[in-house]
Amino acid sequence: MATLPHTPDKGDFETAATTKSSTSTRTPKTAPRVRRDKVTSHDSFLNYGNGRWWKIAIVIAVVSFATYFLIDVEPRHNGGSWYGYTMGTIGFALILWLTLLGVRKRAMTPGRWSLKAWTSAHVYLGLSLIVIGTLHTGFQLGWNVHTLAWALMMLVILSGLFGIYVYATLPKALSANRYDEDGAITEKVMIEQMKQLDRQIHDAAQPLDPEAATIVERSLGENVFAGSFWQRARNSYPGDLTRIAMGELRKLRNFRPRTDDDPFERVETLLSKKEALLAKLRRHLQLKSWLQAWLYIHVPATFALIAALSAHVFSVFFYW
């Protein structure tokens, strides 16, 4: 019989036998766990003000197209015409204003220019840039810094569209993943449950032989946050110690006689519970990673766009 060394962590729970209040004969009253409705308002900014900003964006797009086809520019529309300069100036000013959302997020205020209103304007006015920026070019694109600025603008907009998608859908998936039969549980609760399961597995593994006990010991205290960002985003963990331990224990059990009070069965049951909890927690981390992943493209591309726009404006006014 092998004895696993107990290595308590900082998150160890106090049991009823170790707490001071456990000496009382009175039965503590615990508040019933209230199940919260799965309500989310993550997509509410899309319809802010009864769709005020998407209506404004449509008007901007219609007016831009109308003026483009009604105004005769000789010899043809291009970024260097007066119309091109006008659309370029509007687009450049709009891009600079859109970048202020990061600053605006630091202040929570109500009213017409609340953060929700600002975000709604950011989304739809940003989409209107597809029309404004493209008409500014006069559909004349080539291998130059001017086209680079347009391409970076499109990359920022497309990554922003992906961000809208994840913020409109993934929070609901996060909420659904956190619910169990008792209601909603948080990431912190899941981690504490993992530690509690590790302690139960440690105790259940005491009767095992040294070989099996070593296998179980390697799976204890597994860091659920280990791995790269892309491993979390793909929810792929080839070195999952719990899954490896379960596989090796099953192989060992195939060559052992079965008993009525088989410690292998108890350990396997607990490892299965841990594996299910790990899957839930890692799914939670995966969804959180996707909520952040688009920003790794959107934010750097925005800074690159501003740099390319600066080079574009400089070259137009000084070398055109």
CORDADA-V757746 format. One record per residue. N is the residue number from 1. PHI is phi in whole degrees, -180 to 180 (none if undefined). PSI is psi in whole degrees, -180 to 180 (* if undefined). D_FIRST is the distance of its C-alpha to the first C-alpha in Angstrom with 1 decimal. Layout:
n=<N N>
phi=<PHI PHI>
psi=<PSI PSI>
d_first=<D_FIRST D_FIRST>
//
This chain:
n=<1 2 3 4 5 6 7 8 9 10 11 12 13 14 15 16 17 18 19 20 21 22 23 24 25 26 27 28 29 30 31 32 33 34 35 36 37 38 39 40 41 42 43 44 45 46 47 48 49 50 51 52 53 54 55 56 57 58 59 60 61 62 63 64 65 66 67 68 69 70 71 72 73 74 75 76 77 78 79 80 81 82 83 84 85 86 87 88 89 90 91 92 93 94 95 96 97 98 99 100 101 102 103 104 105 106 107 108 109 110 111 112 113 114 115 116 117 118 119 120 121 122 123 124 125 126 127 128 129 130 131 132 133 134 135 136 137 138 139 140 141 142 143 144 145 146 147 148 149 150 151 152 153 154 155 156 157 158 159 160 161 162 163 164 165 166 167 168 169 170 171 172 173 174 175 176 177 178 179 180 181 182 183 184 185 186 187 188 189 190 191 192 193 194 195 196 197 198 199 200 201 202 203 204 205 206 207 208 209 210 211 212 213 214 215 216 217 218 219 220 221 222 223 224 225 226 227 228 229 230 231 232 233 234 235 236 237 238 239 240 241 242 243 244 245 246 247 248 249 250 251 252 253 254 255 256 257 258 259 260 261 262 263 264 265 266 267 268 269 270 271 272 273 274 275 276 277 278 279 280 281 282 283 284 285 286 287 288 289 290 291 292 293 294 295 296 297 298 299 300 301 302 303 304 305 306 307 308 309 310 311 312 313 314 315 316 317 318 319 320>
phi=<none -101 -115 -82 -68 -89 -118 -64 -109 -68 -94 -58 -79 -83 -94 -63 -80 -105 -86 -65 -73 -72 -77 -75 -89 -79 -83 -66 -90 -111 -70 -64 -76 -91 -82 -89 -70 -83 -114 -137 -124 -66 -102 -67 -66 -70 -113 -59 61 58 77 -57 -80 -73 -69 -64 -63 -65 -60 -61 -65 -65 -63 -63 -64 -62 -67 -64 -87 -89 -89 -93 -111 -100 -77 -163 -63 -160 -66 -91 -82 -63 -67 -62 -63 -63 -65 -65 -66 -62 -64 -65 -65 -66 -63 -62 -67 -63 -69 -76 -60 -60 -76 -63 -63 -77 -124 -100 -133 -87 97 -60 -112 -68 -61 -65 -65 -63 -65 -61 -64 -59 -66 -78 -69 -63 -66 -65 -65 -58 -74 -61 -66 -71 -67 -60 -74 67 61 -109 -119 -158 -90 -151 -67 -68 -69 -59 -62 -65 -65 -66 -62 -66 -64 -62 -66 -65 -66 -67 -63 -64 -62 -62 -62 -69 -75 -87 -119 -68 -58 -66 -66 -61 -64 -65 -69 -82 -91 -127 -67 -98 121 -84 -127 -94 -60 -62 -64 -62 -67 -65 -63 -64 -65 -65 -64 -60 -67 -66 -65 -58 -69 -69 -85 -59 -76 -71 -73 -55 -64 -67 -63 -65 -61 -66 -60 -65 -86 -79 69 -64 -82 -70 -92 -68 109 -80 -60 -72 -65 -67 -65 -92 54 -123 -132 -61 -97 -62 -67 -67 -65 -64 -62 -63 -64 -70 -66 -64 -64 -65 -67 -63 -107 -114 -69 -83 -124 -65 -109 -80 -65 -60 -64 -63 -66 -63 -63 -68 -65 -65 -63 -66 -63 -65 -68 -61 -62 -65 -67 -70 -64 -60 -66 -63 -65 -64 -65 -67 -66 -101 -60 -64 -68 -68 -102 -62 -70 -60 -66 -65 -65 -65 -62 -62 -65 -67 -64 -63 -65 -63 -64 -60 -67 -69 -82 -113 -127 -77>
psi=<130 147 121 135 134 125 89 144 174 -19 12 138 150 136 171 -25 -18 -11 151 -34 -11 -13 -13 145 -9 142 118 141 126 136 138 142 118 127 123 146 148 79 133 146 30 -24 9 -26 -20 -27 23 139 38 39 29 -46 -28 -28 -42 -41 -39 -42 -43 -43 -44 -46 -40 -46 -42 -48 -34 -42 -22 -27 127 116 128 140 -22 167 136 168 -19 -1 169 -35 -41 -41 -40 -50 -37 -41 -43 -45 -43 -44 -39 -39 -45 -40 -40 -33 -14 -6 -37 -35 -40 -30 -19 -11 123 108 148 -177 -168 -34 43 170 -37 -43 -43 -41 -41 -44 -39 -44 -54 -36 -32 -41 -34 -20 -25 -43 -50 -48 -39 -41 -31 -38 -18 23 28 101 147 -170 79 176 -27 -45 -33 -44 -42 -42 -40 -37 -42 -37 -42 -43 -45 -41 -33 -37 -40 -38 -39 -43 -47 -35 -22 -21 -42 -36 -34 -41 -38 -45 -44 -37 -29 -8 137 -166 -19 -4 -156 141 148 170 -41 -41 -41 -39 -41 -39 -35 -43 -39 -41 -39 -41 -39 -40 -40 -46 -40 -24 -3 -39 -6 158 165 -40 -48 -38 -37 -41 -46 -41 -37 -25 -12 146 25 132 109 -17 0 153 164 171 -41 -28 -42 -41 -35 -7 47 118 85 -30 34 110 -34 -45 -40 -43 -41 -42 -44 -37 -38 -38 -43 -39 -28 -23 11 145 144 141 166 -44 70 116 -27 -41 -42 -44 -43 -38 -44 -39 -35 -41 -41 -40 -41 -41 -38 -42 -42 -45 -41 -32 -39 -46 -35 -46 -39 -37 -41 -31 -23 -23 -42 -27 -26 -17 -45 -48 -52 -37 -32 -44 -39 -38 -45 -40 -44 -38 -40 -44 -37 -50 -44 -46 -34 -45 -20 -20 -4 *>
d_first=<0.0 3.8 6.7 9.9 13.1 15.5 18.9 21.5 24.6 28.2 28.2 25.5 26.9 27.7 26.4 28.7 27.1 27.8 31.3 34.3 35.9 33.1 34.7 37.7 38.3 40.3 38.8 39.2 41.5 40.2 42.7 42.3 41.2 44.4 44.3 46.6 48.9 48.3 51.5 52.1 55.3 54.3 57.2 59.9 61.5 62.6 65.0 66.0 69.4 69.9 69.4 71.8 70.6 70.1 73.7 74.9 73.1 74.8 78.2 77.6 76.7 79.8 82.1 80.8 81.3 84.7 86.0 84.7 86.7 89.7 90.3 92.0 90.8 92.7 91.9 88.6 85.7 83.7 81.8 84.9 87.2 88.0 85.9 83.1 83.3 83.3 80.2 78.5 79.2 78.0 74.8 74.2 74.7 72.4 69.6 69.9 69.8 66.8 64.8 65.3 62.8 60.1 62.2 63.1 59.4 59.2 61.6 61.1 64.5 65.9 69.1 70.8 69.0 65.5 62.5 62.3 66.0 65.6 62.7 64.7 67.6 65.4 64.2 67.5 69.7 67.2 67.7 71.4 71.1 70.6 74.3 75.7 74.1 75.0 78.6 78.9 78.3 80.9 78.4 79.1 75.9 75.4 73.4 74.1 72.8 74.4 72.5 69.3 69.8 70.3 67.2 65.0 66.5 65.5 61.9 61.7 63.0 60.7 57.6 58.9 59.2 55.6 54.8 56.7 54.8 51.4 52.5 54.1 51.1 47.8 47.8 47.9 45.0 43.1 43.9 42.9 39.5 38.8 39.4 36.8 37.2 37.5 40.0 40.1 37.3 37.8 36.0 34.7 33.3 31.5 29.9 28.8 27.3 25.4 23.9 23.1 21.3 19.3 18.1 17.3 15.4 13.4 12.6 11.9 9.4 7.0 5.2 5.6 4.9 6.7 10.0 10.0 8.8 11.7 14.0 13.6 14.0 17.2 18.7 18.5 21.8 23.9 27.5 29.5 32.7 31.8 34.2 37.9 40.5 41.2 37.6 37.7 41.1 40.1 36.7 35.2 31.8 30.8 27.7 26.3 22.6 21.7 23.5 22.0 18.4 19.4 21.1 18.3 15.7 18.5 18.9 15.4 15.5 18.8 17.3 14.6 15.8 16.4 15.4 17.3 14.7 13.2 11.1 12.7 16.0 15.5 14.6 17.4 19.8 19.3 19.7 22.8 24.2 23.7 25.4 28.3 28.7 28.6 31.3 33.4 33.1 33.9 36.8 38.0 37.9 39.6 42.5 42.8 43.1 45.8 47.7 47.8 48.2 51.9 52.8 51.7 54.6 57.0 57.2 57.5 60.0 62.0 62.4 63.3 65.9 67.5 67.8 69.3 71.7 72.8 73.6 75.2 77.5 78.3 79.3 81.4 83.4 83.8 83.9 84.9>
//
